[in-house]
Amino acid sequence: MKRSVIETILGAIVIVAAALFLFFSYKIGNMGSPNGLTISADFSGIGGLKPGDDVVISGVKVGAVERVDLVPDSYLARVYMSLDSSIKLPADTAALISSESLMGGRYLALEPGADEEIIENGGSIYYTQAPQNLEQLLGQFIFSMQGNDKEEAAADATQTAEQ
């Protein structure tokens, strides 16, 4: 009987500790309801960007990606982001999806422009750039190197024929 009481008390302590950790991570992760500005941007590809990823300006986190939807008319990916209410973005702001490292991890970088008009809540960013696809870039590089090898071989054959 004494053992089951101790186990019950230890179980309750573990549950309370888990609840405290959950509450603490919720507060630290800024996963609460957005209290700022919500804007959107359309991209031809998002390269793994997902809800919860950071939105940064000059490397400083200013918000988070809320959701990503497909626009039926244009087949573009529409990214909705929630920004800090103190951020005032010019209308000519650009949005770029970048990688944190070669191993992955995406974030949305905003580059404010110089326009005097400000993007309002519910507005859109019109200047966007999809992420670079590393596999596609490597494929182009390898293909261009193979083309150079063939051109060099043809030039060598021409020189030999002329001699």
Secondary structure, 3 states (H helix, E strand, C coil): CHHHHHHHHHHHHHHHHHHHHHHHHHHHCCCCCCCCEEEEEEECCCCCCCCCCEEEECCEEEEEEEEEEECCCCCCEEEEEEECCCCCCECCCEEEEEEEECCEEEEEEEECCCCCCECCCCCEECEEECCCCHHHHHHHHHHHHHHHHHHHHHHHHHHHHHC
